[in-house]
Amino acid sequence: MSLVAMRDTLLPPLMSGELRVRDAERVVENVL
């Protein structure tokens, strides 16, 4: 997954509060 795709996937839920930063970090760690 490219950085742009990760940004586009994670940013909207982070901004709306649906996704917490801690959870987003786990997603990124699993991808990288």
N, C-alpha and C positions, 0 to 999 in steps of 0.2 A: 504494500500500500504506500503510495507516495505521501509526502508531507502535506501537499495540497488536499489530497483526498481525506487524510486524517483530520485536517483542520475543518474541512467542509462537513465532515461527519460529526465531529465532537463539539464544535463551537456552538451550534444552535441549542443543543440540550444543556450545555454548560451555562449559556446565557439565560436560559429560561428557568434554570434551577432543577431541571429533571435529572441532571447528572452532576454528581459531586466531583470536585477536582481529584480526590483520592481515587475514585472509580475510573476517571479518565486516565490517570497515571498508570493504573493496572492495564488498561486497554493498550496504551502505547507500549508498555513494557512487553506485553505479549506479542505485539506486532514486530517490535525491534528485536 
